[in-house]
Amino acid sequence: MEKSIKKNIKCEKCSKPISGDVYEFGGVKLCEDCYMAAVIASQPKKCAMK
């Protein structure tokens, strides 16, 4: 049985250590909070003037 070695990975945006899943958005490794913020910010905006 092989043991997996966890590397100390930090979010490239907020520098918090990532203990769970590592997300990637635009080639940048992010924590879940920064990933969700980036995905929401990248969504197209609807015009409120319609």
Helices and strands as residue ranges (DSSP letters): E 9-10, E 17-18, E 23-25, E 28-30, H 32-41
